[in-house]
Amino acid sequence: MTDLNQPAFQKCADRPVENIEIDTLVVGAGQAGVAMSEHLSKLGVPHLVLERNRIAEAWRTGRWDSLVANGPAWHDRFPGLEFDLDPDAFAPKEQVADYFEAYAKQFDAPIRTGVEVKSVVRNTDRPGFTIETSEGVIQANRVVAATGPFQRPIIPPIAPTNAKVTQIHSAQYRNPQQLPEGGVLVVGAGSSGVQIADELQRAGKQVYLSVGPHDRPPRAYRNRDFCWWLGVLGLWDAEAAQPGKEHVTIAVSGARGGHTVDFRGLAHQGVTLVGLTKSFDGDLVAFQQDLADNIARGDENYLSLLDAADAYIARNGLDLPEEPEARVTYPDPECVSNPILELDLAKAGVTSIIWATGYAVDYSWLKVNAFDAKGKPQHQRGVSSEPGIYFVGLPWLSRRGSTFIWGVWHDAKHIADHIATQRKYLAYRDPSQRQAED
Ligand SMILES: Cc1cc2nc3c(=O)[nH]c(=O)nc-3n(C[C@H](O)[C@H](O)[C@H](O)COP(=O)(O)OP(=O)(O)OC[C@H]3O[C@@H](n4cnc5c(N)ncnc54)[C@H](O)[C@@H]3O)c2cc1C
């Protein structure tokens, strides 16, 4: 066995994977894996990162062509490197992927790409875990699952099996040219759904957008981006979602230089808004009568942020220009005041459905006792109930910001600290052991 815990073997990016023994294995080299590697490196923890594709592959190939970061470049980054970009601009997805590659290079992260972790099992005859990879078996004392919050696209079971339409998940959407001629129903109005609906409408397509409950912060208010507002108001650091709002999606956009997502504005532009998609019967789709409520709750969320921002400015005596026009709304469009509850897709000329309905995690490779009865990771700030197993990058892992670029960096620091502390305990020798070693 190659013992990577010996300093001479700590840099293992170029070594064969098979037979490696390492203190900590990190699975996945997206932003979460890169952040883990940075903190483990700083703390001198021997580790290896295995990535089945390339560094930050999700940013490179897992999203649509025109996607830019939802937050400005000054905000959506790690502390140790700035984007080569106007700090108030929104980095295109390729540039985000390049950024994480450059970041990993900066500290010579021990990342092996093109290696898939197939299973992790706790050893019964020795401490640690046996890890089966696509390039052989390795041993590790600890495993950090950094495989991302968005692994398996979810298409809800209501999706029609007998309608004559093309159906894709937002994860497969690339650009308007990919879709057949005709209209599109976009189901889901979080950041992905609204941005895709907007792009398709601007490309000349008839678009129906199915809108559920959502949060809708202003892109910017009184000369500050919403990322700044959520920061100073402590909302990125909120430790738990409000009960009942755990899965409420947040509709923001950095597209076209960044703009506030305004559903009435989208409707005036030509998008037909509908309520939550309820069911399909062949080509006939039924929508819930909740559109006006969903829009109203999104407005409440929007206005509550303006109020909190005004109060913060007053409290702190900041000199930021007033912006009364931010409180002016378009009148309700016809599709909101008189919503469509049923649509015959064929008659309406709708030939595609895009399911912007989110993702699930997939830990089928992690065969350890770190999950609850529903298969959800059991952990406290990423430290799982199975000693030696850690999760990073999950929604609300420690706070609202946990899945976002800057948030995962802080969570990774906490987990690396935990690992380093455990290693220190294990390195303790009592007097008799010390004497025997002398
Ligand atoms: C459309 C979209 C836009 C987003 N925009 C923003 C934004 O603007 N700003 C922001 O802060 N956040 C954004 N996010 C949220 C988040 O930043 C990204 O989803 C980010 O990619 C998550 O990083 P991650 O490292 O946790 O997971 P991922 O980027 O998914 O990385 C996980 C890695 O693990 C690898 N992997 C998985 N299984 C295995 C295995 N068994 N063996 C080896 N490797 C494996 C995968 O190949 C992948 O590279 C966005 C998310 C989406 C979906």
The ligand as an SDF file (V2000), in Angstrom:
LIG
                    3D

 53 58  0  0  0  0  0  0  0  0999 V2000
  -28.5760   26.5420  -12.3670 C   0  0  0  0  0  0  0  0  0  0  0  0
  -27.7960   26.8160  -11.1280 C   0  0  0  0  0  0  0  0  0  0  0  0
  -27.2080   28.0740  -10.9520 C   0  0  0  0  0  0  0  0  0  0  0  0
  -26.5000   28.3590   -9.7750 C   0  0  0  0  0  0  0  0  0  0  0  0
  -25.9470   29.5900   -9.6390 N   0  0  0  0  0  0  0  0  0  0  0  0
  -25.2820   29.8880   -8.4990 C   0  0  0  0  0  0  0  0  0  0  0  0
  -24.6740   31.1720   -8.3390 C   0  0  0  0  0  0  0  0  0  0  0  0
  -24.7690   32.0170   -9.2040 O   0  0  0  0  0  0  0  0  0  0  0  0
  -23.9970   31.4360   -7.1910 N   0  0  0  0  0  0  0  0  0  0  0  0
  -23.8610   30.4960   -6.2180 C   0  0  0  0  0  0  0  0  0  0  0  0
  -23.2270   30.7820   -5.1980 O   0  0  0  0  0  0  0  0  0  0  0  0
  -24.4210   29.2830   -6.3550 N   0  0  0  0  0  0  0  0  0  0  0  0
  -25.1160   28.9450   -7.4610 C   0  0  0  0  0  0  0  0  0  0  0  0
  -25.6690   27.7100   -7.6080 N   0  0  0  0  0  0  0  0  0  0  0  0
  -25.5970   26.7710   -6.4750 C   0  0  0  0  0  0  0  0  0  0  0  0
  -24.2150   26.0620   -6.3160 C   0  0  0  0  0  0  0  0  0  0  0  0
  -23.2380   27.0460   -6.2220 O   0  0  0  0  0  0  0  0  0  0  0  0
  -23.8780   25.1490   -7.4520 C   0  0  0  0  0  0  0  0  0  0  0  0
  -24.8800   24.2180   -7.6190 O   0  0  0  0  0  0  0  0  0  0  0  0
  -22.5330   24.3990   -7.2760 C   0  0  0  0  0  0  0  0  0  0  0  0
  -22.2410   23.6980   -8.4480 O   0  0  0  0  0  0  0  0  0  0  0  0
  -22.5470   23.4090   -6.1120 C   0  0  0  0  0  0  0  0  0  0  0  0
  -21.2140   23.0180   -5.8820 O   0  0  0  0  0  0  0  0  0  0  0  0
  -20.8190   21.6460   -5.2060 P   0  0  0  0  0  0  0  0  0  0  0  0
  -19.3440   21.5300   -5.2360 O   0  0  0  0  0  0  0  0  0  0  0  0
  -21.5020   21.4990   -3.8990 O   0  0  0  0  0  0  0  0  0  0  0  0
  -21.4730   20.5550   -6.1860 O   0  0  0  0  0  0  0  0  0  0  0  0
  -21.1340   20.2550   -7.7230 P   0  0  0  0  0  0  0  0  0  0  0  0
  -20.6920   21.4690   -8.4460 O   0  0  0  0  0  0  0  0  0  0  0  0
  -22.2880   19.4990   -8.2620 O   0  0  0  0  0  0  0  0  0  0  0  0
  -19.8580   19.3130   -7.6040 O   0  0  0  0  0  0  0  0  0  0  0  0
  -19.9300   17.9680   -7.1760 C   0  0  0  0  0  0  0  0  0  0  0  0
  -18.9060   17.1880   -7.9480 C   0  0  0  0  0  0  0  0  0  0  0  0
  -18.8900   15.8500   -7.4560 O   0  0  0  0  0  0  0  0  0  0  0  0
  -18.6290   14.9670   -8.5360 C   0  0  0  0  0  0  0  0  0  0  0  0
  -19.1130   13.6380   -8.1490 N   0  0  0  0  0  0  0  0  0  0  0  0
  -20.3880   13.2670   -7.8590 C   0  0  0  0  0  0  0  0  0  0  0  0
  -20.4390   11.9670   -7.5200 N   0  0  0  0  0  0  0  0  0  0  0  0
  -19.1660   11.5000   -7.5750 C   0  0  0  0  0  0  0  0  0  0  0  0
  -18.5640   10.2230   -7.3220 C   0  0  0  0  0  0  0  0  0  0  0  0
  -19.2880    9.1800   -6.9290 N   0  0  0  0  0  0  0  0  0  0  0  0
  -17.2230   10.0990   -7.4930 N   0  0  0  0  0  0  0  0  0  0  0  0
  -16.4620   11.1690   -7.8790 C   0  0  0  0  0  0  0  0  0  0  0  0
  -16.9780   12.3860   -8.1320 N   0  0  0  0  0  0  0  0  0  0  0  0
  -18.3140   12.5610   -7.9820 C   0  0  0  0  0  0  0  0  0  0  0  0
  -19.4100   15.5910   -9.6880 C   0  0  0  0  0  0  0  0  0  0  0  0
  -18.8650   15.1780  -10.9400 O   0  0  0  0  0  0  0  0  0  0  0  0
  -19.2180   17.0920   -9.4330 C   0  0  0  0  0  0  0  0  0  0  0  0
  -18.1460   17.6400  -10.1680 O   0  0  0  0  0  0  0  0  0  0  0  0
  -26.3790   27.3660   -8.7650 C   0  0  0  0  0  0  0  0  0  0  0  0
  -26.9670   26.1120   -8.9590 C   0  0  0  0  0  0  0  0  0  0  0  0
  -27.6670   25.8380  -10.1220 C   0  0  0  0  0  0  0  0  0  0  0  0
  -28.2900   24.4630  -10.3070 C   0  0  0  0  0  0  0  0  0  0  0  0
  1  2  1  0
  2  3  1  0
  2 52  2  0
  3  4  2  0
  4  5  1  0
  4 50  1  0
  5  6  2  0
  6  7  1  0
  6 13  1  0
  7  8  2  0
  7  9  1  0
  9 10  1  0
 10 11  2  0
 10 12  1  0
 12 13  2  0
 13 14  1  0
 14 15  1  0
 14 50  1  0
 15 16  1  0
 16 17  1  0
 16 18  1  0
 18 19  1  0
 18 20  1  0
 20 21  1  0
 20 22  1  0
 22 23  1  0
 23 24  1  0
 24 25  2  0
 24 26  1  0
 24 27  1  0
 27 28  1  0
 28 29  2  0
 28 30  1  0
 28 31  1  0
 31 32  1  0
 32 33  1  0
 33 34  1  0
 33 48  1  0
 34 35  1  0
 35 36  1  0
 35 46  1  0
 36 37  1  0
 36 45  1  0
 37 38  2  0
 38 39  1  0
 39 40  1  0
 39 45  2  0
 40 41  1  0
 40 42  2  0
 42 43  1  0
 43 44  2  0
 44 45  1  0
 46 47  1  0
 46 48  1  0
 48 49  1  0
 50 51  2  0
 51 52  1  0
 52 53  1  0
M  END
$$$$
